[in-house]
Amino acid sequence: MESDSKPIREAADKLRRDDDGEMHLVAKKTTRAWIVDPDDLVTARVHDVARRCNKALGCRDYGLFDFRIDPDGEPWFLEAGLYCSFARKSGISMMAAASGIELPDLFAGFVDRALTRDSLS
């Protein structure tokens, strides 16, 4: 598994220049997603902190949180992306595709939750 041999993404894992000098996204491919293994011991801790960040920031439908994990496996909150782009190459779209969720279904799920939610919650 790539994360075992290379646990930290480097610049070349995000952007790469081709022979013509053009820059291309490398990390955002449905065939190669940087999604944490649900059985990884750090995952539960990251989910807990992400849920607390979500609540503290008043997020209801979406929040993309960036963490760094220290050598002891402790997650440290770095930043939050509180907007959602449904562009085909956006982070949320790529993660959904890697999980087998089609973009129209992802969008419909957000809309359905917003329409059925109690306006005071």
DOSEKOL-489344 format. One record per atom (N, C-alpha, C): residue number from 0; atom name; x, z, y. Coordinates in Angstrom, 3 decimals, padded with zeros to 6 digits. Example, Ala and Ser with C-alpha at 12.3 -4.5 7.8 and 13.67 -1.06 7.14 Angstrom:
  lodo  vexti         x         z         y
     0      N   013.190   007.800  -005.690
     0     CA   012.300   007.800  -004.500
     0      C   013.200   007.800  -003.300
     1      N   012.850   007.080  -002.250
     1     CA   013.670   007.140  -001.060
     1      C   012.900   007.870   000.030
END
This chain:
  lodo  vexti         x         z         y
     0      N   000.846   000.000  -001.180
     0     CA   000.000   000.000   000.000
     0      C   000.890   000.000   001.242
     1      N   000.549  -000.802   002.218
     1     CA   001.372  -000.950   003.410
     1      C   001.541   000.353   004.167
     2      N   000.501   001.185   004.250
     2     CA   000.598   002.421   005.020
     2      C   001.602   003.394   004.406
     3      N   001.886   003.268   003.096
     3     CA   002.885   004.122   002.468
     3      C   004.297   003.715   002.865
     4      N   004.543   002.424   002.950
     4     CA   005.874   001.938   003.271
     4      C   006.099   001.792   004.771
     5      N   005.017   001.709   005.526
     5     CA   005.138   001.500   006.967
     5      C   003.962   002.207   007.647
     6      N   004.050   003.530   007.796
     6     CA   002.898   004.291   008.303
     6      C   002.637   004.151   009.804
     7      N   003.590   003.638   010.557
     7     CA   003.428   003.524   012.009
     7      C   003.460   002.057   012.399
     8      N   002.421   001.626   013.143
     8     CA   002.397   000.240   013.603
     8      C   003.432   000.049   014.702
     9      N   004.063  -001.089   014.666
     9     CA   005.035  -001.470   015.686
     9      C   004.467  -002.644   016.476
    10      N   005.163  -003.052   017.518
    10     CA   004.680  -004.159   018.361
    10      C   004.390  -005.405   017.529
    11      N   005.235  -005.710   016.557
    11     CA   005.046  -006.914   015.738
    11      C   003.802  -006.815   014.854
    12      N   003.282  -005.611   014.653
    12     CA   002.063  -005.434   013.878
    12      C   000.820  -005.705   014.720
    13      N   000.985  -005.786   016.025
    13     CA  -000.143  -005.995   016.935
    13      C  -000.142  -007.417   017.496
    14      N   001.001  -007.857   017.989
    14     CA   001.137  -009.182   018.591
    14      C   002.356  -009.876   018.002
    15      N   002.238  -011.175   017.863
    15     CA   003.376  -011.940   017.366
    15      C   003.417  -013.273   018.106
    16      N   004.620  -013.720   018.418
    16     CA   004.808  -014.999   019.100
    16      C   005.109  -016.067   018.044
    17      N   004.396  -017.200   018.124
    17     CA   004.650  -018.272   017.157
    17      C   005.832  -019.129   017.625
    18      N   006.155  -020.155   016.856
    18     CA   007.308  -021.012   017.162
    18      C   007.167  -021.737   018.494
    19      N   005.917  -021.934   018.955
    19     CA   005.678  -022.595   020.244
    19      C   005.684  -021.611   021.412
    20      N   005.887  -020.331   021.123
    20     CA   005.925  -019.326   022.180
    20      C   004.580  -018.697   022.499
    21      N   003.524  -019.114   021.823
    21     CA   002.189  -018.566   022.059
    21      C   002.041  -017.208   021.378
    22      N   001.359  -016.266   022.048
    22     CA   001.113  -014.941   021.483
    22      C  -000.183  -014.960   020.673
    23      N  -000.193  -014.250   019.550
    23     CA  -001.362  -014.166   018.688
    23      C  -001.575  -012.717   018.254
    24      N  -002.844  -012.323   018.150
    24     CA  -003.163  -011.008   017.606
    24      C  -002.861  -011.015   016.118
    25      N  -002.226  -009.969   015.643
    25     CA  -001.882  -009.860   014.242
    25      C  -002.744  -008.799   013.560
    26      N  -002.950  -007.669   014.219
    26     CA  -003.636  -006.534   013.595
    26      C  -005.125  -006.774   013.413
    27      N  -005.711  -007.643   014.221
    27     CA  -007.157  -007.817   014.177
    27      C  -007.543  -008.984   013.283
    28      N  -007.510  -008.730   011.989
    28     CA  -007.927  -009.707   011.000
    28      C  -008.799  -008.991   009.991
    29      N  -009.861  -009.630   009.565
    29     CA  -010.739  -008.980   008.589
    29      C  -010.050  -008.794   007.250
    30      N  -008.982  -009.517   007.015
    30     CA  -008.253  -009.380   005.751
    30      C  -007.217  -008.259   005.811
    31      N  -006.986  -007.712   007.000
    31     CA  -005.972  -006.669   007.167
    31      C  -006.474  -005.678   008.204
    32      N  -007.108  -004.639   007.754
    32     CA  -007.667  -003.652   008.680
    32      C  -006.901  -002.343   008.573
    33      N  -006.685  -001.710   009.677
    33     CA  -006.017  -000.415   009.717
    33      C  -007.081   000.663   009.674
    34      N  -007.673   000.833   008.514
    34     CA  -008.719   001.832   008.333
    34      C  -008.186   002.910   007.405
    35      N  -008.389   004.148   007.789
    35     CA  -007.883   005.277   007.017
    35      C  -008.628   005.392   005.689
    36      N  -007.880   005.682   004.648
    36     CA  -008.445   005.922   003.331
    36      C  -009.317   007.172   003.400
    37      N  -010.596   007.095   003.005
    37     CA  -011.489   008.263   003.076
    37      C  -010.992   009.455   002.267
    38      N  -010.156   009.215   001.269
    38     CA  -009.638   010.308   000.447
    38      C  -008.343   010.908   000.986
    39      N  -007.808   010.323   002.065
    39     CA  -006.592   010.864   002.671
    39      C  -006.891   012.270   003.187
    40      N  -005.986   013.204   002.978
    40     CA  -006.213   014.599   003.366
    40      C  -006.411   014.794   004.866
    41      N  -005.875   013.893   005.676
    41     CA  -005.988   014.017   007.128
    41      C  -007.352   013.542   007.628
    42      N  -008.040   012.710   006.843
    42     CA  -009.287   012.089   007.289
    42      C  -010.330   013.112   007.723
    43      N  -010.552   014.157   006.942
    43     CA  -011.560   015.173   007.301
    43      C  -011.214   015.841   008.621
    44      N  -009.934   016.112   008.850
    44     CA  -009.525   016.734   010.115
    44      C  -009.743   015.788   011.288
    45      N  -009.422   014.514   011.104
    45     CA  -009.626   013.534   012.174
    45      C  -011.117   013.389   012.473
    46      N  -011.952   013.316   011.426
    46     CA  -013.396   013.203   011.637
    46      C  -013.931   014.410   012.401
    47      N  -013.469   015.598   012.058
    47     CA  -013.918   016.812   012.751
    47      C  -013.569   016.752   014.238
    48      N  -012.330   016.417   014.544
    48     CA  -011.911   016.342   015.950
    48      C  -012.652   015.212   016.669
    49      N  -012.836   014.078   016.009
    49     CA  -013.555   012.953   016.630
    49      C  -014.996   013.344   016.942
    50      N  -015.646   014.067   016.028
    50     CA  -017.025   014.513   016.286
    50      C  -017.080   015.465   017.483
    51      N  -016.093   016.359   017.573
    51     CA  -016.066   017.278   018.719
    51      C  -015.796   016.527   020.018
    52      N  -014.914   015.545   019.988
    52     CA  -014.660   014.716   021.173
    52      C  -015.922   013.949   021.559
    53      N  -016.593   013.384   020.559
    53     CA  -017.823   012.628   020.790
    53      C  -018.855   013.492   021.513
    54      N  -019.036   014.712   021.027
    54     CA  -020.010   015.626   021.632
    54      C  -019.567   016.054   023.038
    55      N  -018.291   016.396   023.200
    55     CA  -017.787   016.850   024.499
    55      C  -017.921   015.769   025.564
    56      N  -017.767   014.502   025.159
    56     CA  -017.854   013.401   026.110
    56      C  -019.274   012.879   026.299
    57      N  -020.227   013.446   025.544
    57     CA  -021.625   013.025   025.677
    57      C  -021.923   011.674   025.053
    58      N  -021.096   011.239   024.116
    58     CA  -021.334   009.959   023.446
    58      C  -022.507   010.104   022.489
    59      N  -023.295   009.037   022.359
    59     CA  -024.416   009.082   021.429
    59      C  -024.329   008.001   020.376
    60      N  -023.927   006.820   020.754
    60     CA  -023.971   005.697   019.831
    60      C  -022.603   005.186   019.423
    61      N  -021.612   005.390   020.242
    61     CA  -020.329   004.769   019.969
    61      C  -019.222   005.501   020.697
    62      N  -018.103   005.596   020.068
    62     CA  -016.871   006.073   020.682
    62      C  -015.733   005.699   019.752
    63      N  -014.704   005.109   020.277
    63     CA  -013.540   004.751   019.496
    63      C  -012.419   005.672   019.945
    64      N  -011.976   006.537   019.054
    64     CA  -010.997   007.555   019.407
    64      C  -009.651   007.236   018.785
    65      N  -008.619   007.404   019.569
    65     CA  -007.262   007.129   019.124
    65      C  -006.549   008.462   018.939
    66      N  -005.975   008.656   017.766
    66     CA  -005.266   009.889   017.442
    66      C  -003.841   009.586   017.030
    67      N  -003.001   010.559   017.145
    67     CA  -001.673   010.541   016.549
    67      C  -001.638   011.735   015.594
    68      N  -000.992   011.543   014.460
    68     CA  -000.899   012.583   013.454
    68      C   000.538   013.081   013.423
    69      N   000.716   014.401   013.580
    69     CA   002.073   014.949   013.570
    69      C   002.575   015.105   012.125
    70      N   003.841   015.420   011.945
    70     CA   004.407   015.527   010.583
    70      C   003.705   016.555   009.692
    71      N   002.999   017.512   010.292
    71     CA   002.268   018.517   009.513
    71      C   000.856   018.061   009.163
    72      N   000.489   016.822   009.539
    72     CA  -000.845   016.302   009.249
    72      C  -001.902   016.735   010.241
    73      N  -001.489   017.252   011.391
    73     CA  -002.432   017.712   012.417
    73      C  -002.763   016.557   013.361
    74      N  -004.066   016.230   013.527
    74     CA  -004.424   015.140   014.449
    74      C  -004.393   015.606   015.904
    75      N  -003.875   014.746   016.758
    75     CA  -003.834   014.995   018.193
    75      C  -004.578   013.864   018.886
    76      N  -005.611   014.220   019.651
    76     CA  -006.425   013.249   020.380
    76      C  -005.578   012.598   021.462
    77      N  -005.593   011.279   021.518
    77     CA  -004.814   010.546   022.507
    77      C  -005.701   009.964   023.597
    78      N  -006.741   009.228   023.194
    78     CA  -007.614   008.598   024.178
    78      C  -008.933   008.204   023.520
    79      N  -009.913   007.898   024.377
    79     CA  -011.220   007.458   023.899
    79      C  -011.581   006.146   024.569
    80      N  -012.138   005.240   023.786
    80     CA  -012.712   004.006   024.309
    80      C  -014.222   004.172   024.218
    81      N  -014.874   004.361   025.339
    81     CA  -016.291   004.715   025.327
    81      C  -017.208   003.526   025.544
    82      N  -016.663   002.356   025.562
    82     CA  -017.455   001.139   025.680
    82      C  -017.385   000.417   024.347
    83      N  -018.285  -000.498   024.143
    83     CA  -018.269  -001.249   022.888
    83      C  -018.368  -002.730   023.195
    84      N  -017.387  -003.468   022.746
    84     CA  -017.424  -004.913   022.860
    84      C  -017.850  -005.478   021.514
    85      N  -018.763  -006.417   021.539
    85     CA  -019.179  -007.071   020.310
    85      C  -018.511  -008.428   020.143
    86      N  -017.408  -008.633   020.864
    86     CA  -016.635  -009.859   020.664
    86      C  -016.131  -009.879   019.226
    87      N  -016.016  -011.040   018.648
    87     CA  -015.599  -011.141   017.236
    87      C  -014.223  -010.550   016.975
    88      N  -013.352  -010.491   017.976
    88     CA  -012.007  -009.946   017.798
    88      C  -011.874  -008.524   018.348
    89      N  -012.988  -007.866   018.713
    89     CA  -012.905  -006.491   019.209
    89      C  -012.609  -005.550   018.047
    90      N  -012.080  -004.389   018.380
    90     CA  -011.751  -003.412   017.355
    90      C  -012.930  -003.032   016.490
    91      N  -014.076  -002.738   017.108
    91     CA  -015.252  -002.314   016.345
    91      C  -015.760  -003.446   015.447
    92      N  -015.717  -004.672   015.938
    92     CA  -016.167  -005.812   015.137
    92      C  -015.258  -006.032   013.935
    93      N  -013.955  -005.888   014.146
    93     CA  -013.011  -006.077   013.052
    93      C  -013.137  -004.969   012.009
    94      N  -013.327  -003.733   012.451
    94     CA  -013.501  -002.623   011.507
    94      C  -014.788  -002.785   010.711
    95      N  -015.851  -003.215   011.388
    95     CA  -017.127  -003.430   010.699
    95      C  -016.974  -004.538   009.655
    96      N  -016.340  -005.639   010.031
    96     CA  -016.149  -006.747   009.100
    96      C  -015.327  -006.311   007.889
    97      N  -014.288  -005.517   008.133
    97     CA  -013.454  -005.039   007.023
    97      C  -014.241  -004.106   006.102
    98      N  -015.287  -003.495   006.632
    98     CA  -016.140  -002.602   005.836
    98      C  -017.333  -003.333   005.236
    99      N  -017.424  -004.641   005.485
    99     CA  -018.512  -005.439   004.919
    99      C  -019.779  -005.444   005.749
   100      N  -019.697  -005.040   007.015
   100     CA  -020.865  -005.022   007.896
   100      C  -020.792  -006.233   008.819
   101      N  -021.811  -007.056   008.776
   101     CA  -021.861  -008.249   009.630
   101      C  -022.125  -007.833   011.078
   102      N  -021.560  -008.566   012.026
   102     CA  -021.685  -008.263   013.444
   102      C  -023.140  -008.157   013.911
   103      N  -024.046  -009.081   013.541
   103     CA  -025.444  -008.931   013.958
   103      C  -026.088  -007.643   013.414
   104      N  -025.708  -007.239   012.196
   104     CA  -026.242  -006.003   011.620
   104      C  -025.714  -004.775   012.362
   105      N  -024.454  -004.814   012.737
   105     CA  -023.863  -003.717   013.512
   105      C  -024.607  -003.553   014.835
   106      N  -024.787  -004.662   015.543
   106     CA  -025.478  -004.638   016.828
   106      C  -026.921  -004.148   016.657
   107      N  -027.603  -004.667   015.647
   107     CA  -028.998  -004.260   015.403
   107      C  -029.093  -002.768   015.104
   108      N  -028.126  -002.236   014.387
   108     CA  -028.119  -000.805   014.099
   108      C  -028.017   000.029   015.366
   109      N  -027.144  -000.386   016.287
   109     CA  -027.027   000.316   017.568
   109      C  -028.347   000.256   018.340
   110      N  -028.949  -000.919   018.397
   110     CA  -030.212  -001.097   019.128
   110      C  -031.319  -000.270   018.484
   111      N  -031.430  -000.311   017.165
   111     CA  -032.461   000.467   016.466
   111      C  -032.323   001.962   016.746
   112      N  -031.099   002.477   016.691
   112     CA  -030.895   003.908   016.973
   112      C  -031.276   004.244   018.410
   113      N  -030.923   003.375   019.330
   113     CA  -031.247   003.629   020.735
   113      C  -032.760   003.605   020.964
   114      N  -033.465   002.690   020.299
   114     CA  -034.910   002.574   020.483
   114      C  -035.695   003.706   019.830
   115      N  -035.177   004.256   018.750
   115     CA  -035.911   005.298   018.023
   115      C  -035.483   006.703   018.404
   116      N  -034.468   006.830   019.188
   116     CA  -033.955   008.137   019.587
   116      C  -034.887   008.796   020.607
   117      N  -035.027   010.093   020.478
   117     CA  -035.767   010.873   021.467
   117      C  -035.010   010.748   022.793
   118      N  -035.691   010.422   023.852
   118     CA  -035.041   010.179   025.138
   118      C  -034.314   011.418   025.671
   119      N  -034.610   012.598   025.158
   119     CA  -033.953   013.812   025.627
   119      C  -032.754   014.202   024.757
   120      N  -032.536   013.503   023.655
   120     CA  -031.419   013.906   022.785
   120      C  -030.130   013.249   023.194
END
